[in-house]
Amino acid sequence: MRPALLPCVALLCLGTSSTLAHGDLHERIAALTAQIQEHPRDVELRLARAELERQHGEWEAALKDYDEAERLDPRAAALDLGRGRVHFDAGEDALALPPLSRFLARFPQNTEALRHRALTLARLARHREAAADFDTLLRAATAPQPDDFLEAARSWRALERSDEALRVLAEGSARLGAVPALEELALAIESEAGQTDAALARIERALGRSPRREPWLERKARILLQAGRTEEARAAAREGLELIAALPEARRTTPLLQELTARLRVLAALEKGP
């Protein structure tokens, strides 16, 4: 008697967080192949193997399994989601959209399908549609990922809607806490939008909680310089250099800190404005 399998839609969604090594995947594919030989009309076995083949990068094999699963049961819920994810992973964005859209017509709040369609639309530079899908995803998701907020903000940024991009990032920080990637993108958007005071306030908050102040001081110096506040920029750079000088030699001589030191020295040596 074969082991019980997860329902097909749940199985597909579970696959996104899999950290299986390729060797483990190969063994599981082989095990499923043996079960399919014993139960050739079992749709869930086909869907399970297709998902593992997708994770293993075997696009054609996965699509063949979805075709066979559809022949056995055209109503199988996971067919369109699975095909869409295969085409997405294969970089075939134009082919990924139709099955993902068909699936979402049936399951409009499915976060995995929303995430993949939004990312596909973003890769096709259809940023307004991508932003709409990301907004729906963020409303529907009980446990959104940091990347969901990042990609949503990037879509709004591509539409030159810095207000919406910052709204999404603020929501991400409220729901997830302080995530460095969210802070970095928000800072970049505020800086390019000329929101100097907001950007500096964000940096001051980061300086207050970060164990390593030097990189943030470089960012502060650059934003001040962009705003024409050269002397303040030089002062921030000098503070960063002083902190680095106080570190043990083994830390100071790492490649990353040496590069940061070189950049801070350039900023510290800037000439005063008129």
Secondary structure in CASP SS format (residue, H / E / C, confidence):
PFRMAT SS
TARGET T0000
AUTHOR 0000-0000-0000
METHOD secondary structure of the structure
MODEL  1
M C 1.00
R C 1.00
P C 1.00
A C 1.00
L C 1.00
L C 1.00
P C 1.00
C H 1.00
V H 1.00
A H 1.00
L H 1.00
L H 1.00
C H 1.00
L H 1.00
G H 1.00
T H 1.00
S H 1.00
S C 1.00
T C 1.00
L C 1.00
A C 1.00
H H 1.00
G H 1.00
D H 1.00
L H 1.00
H H 1.00
E H 1.00
R H 1.00
I H 1.00
A H 1.00
A H 1.00
L H 1.00
T H 1.00
A H 1.00
Q H 1.00
I H 1.00
Q H 1.00
E H 1.00
H C 1.00
P C 1.00
R C 1.00
D C 1.00
V H 1.00
E H 1.00
L H 1.00
R H 1.00
L H 1.00
A H 1.00
R H 1.00
A H 1.00
E H 1.00
L H 1.00
E H 1.00
R H 1.00
Q H 1.00
H C 1.00
G C 1.00
E C 1.00
W H 1.00
E H 1.00
A H 1.00
A H 1.00
L H 1.00
K H 1.00
D H 1.00
Y H 1.00
D H 1.00
E H 1.00
A H 1.00
E H 1.00
R H 1.00
L H 1.00
D C 1.00
P C 1.00
R C 1.00
A C 1.00
A C 1.00
A C 1.00
L H 1.00
D H 1.00
L H 1.00
G H 1.00
R H 1.00
G H 1.00
R H 1.00
V H 1.00
H H 1.00
F H 1.00
D H 1.00
A C 1.00
G C 1.00
E C 1.00
D H 1.00
A H 1.00
L H 1.00
A H 1.00
L H 1.00
P H 1.00
P H 1.00
L H 1.00
S H 1.00
R H 1.00
F H 1.00
L H 1.00
A H 1.00
R H 1.00
F C 1.00
P C 1.00
Q C 1.00
N C 1.00
T H 1.00
E H 1.00
A H 1.00
L H 1.00
R H 1.00
H H 1.00
R H 1.00
A H 1.00
L H 1.00
T H 1.00
L H 1.00
A H 1.00
R H 1.00
L C 1.00
A C 1.00
R C 1.00
H H 1.00
R H 1.00
E H 1.00
A H 1.00
A H 1.00
A H 1.00
D H 1.00
F H 1.00
D H 1.00
T H 1.00
L H 1.00
L H 1.00
R H 1.00
A H 1.00
A C 1.00
T C 1.00
A C 1.00
P C 1.00
Q C 1.00
P H 1.00
D H 1.00
D H 1.00
F H 1.00
L H 1.00
E H 1.00
A H 1.00
A H 1.00
R H 1.00
S H 1.00
W H 1.00
R H 1.00
A H 1.00
L C 1.00
E C 1.00
R C 1.00
S H 1.00
D H 1.00
E H 1.00
A H 1.00
L H 1.00
R H 1.00
V H 1.00
L H 1.00
A H 1.00
E H 1.00
G H 1.00
S H 1.00
A H 1.00
R H 1.00
L H 1.00
G C 1.00
A C 1.00
V C 1.00
P H 1.00
A H 1.00
L H 1.00
E H 1.00
E H 1.00
L H 1.00
A H 1.00
L H 1.00
A H 1.00
I H 1.00
E H 1.00
S H 1.00
E H 1.00
A C 1.00
G C 1.00
Q C 1.00
T H 1.00
D H 1.00
A H 1.00
A H 1.00
L H 1.00
A H 1.00
R H 1.00
I H 1.00
E H 1.00
R H 1.00
A H 1.00
L H 1.00
G H 1.00
R H 1.00
S C 1.00
P C 1.00
R C 1.00
R C 1.00
E H 1.00
P H 1.00
W H 1.00
L H 1.00
E H 1.00
R H 1.00
K H 1.00
A H 1.00
R H 1.00
I H 1.00
L H 1.00
L H 1.00
Q H 1.00
A C 1.00
G C 1.00
R C 1.00
T H 1.00
E H 1.00
E H 1.00
A H 1.00
R H 1.00
A H 1.00
A H 1.00
A H 1.00
R H 1.00
E H 1.00
G H 1.00
L H 1.00
E H 1.00
L H 1.00
I H 1.00
A H 1.00
A C 1.00
L C 1.00
P C 1.00
E H 1.00
A H 1.00
R H 1.00
R H 1.00
T C 1.00
T C 1.00
P H 1.00
L H 1.00
L H 1.00
Q H 1.00
E H 1.00
L H 1.00
T H 1.00
A H 1.00
R H 1.00
L H 1.00
R H 1.00
V H 1.00
L H 1.00
A H 1.00
A C 1.00
L C 1.00
E C 1.00
K C 1.00
G C 1.00
P C 1.00
END
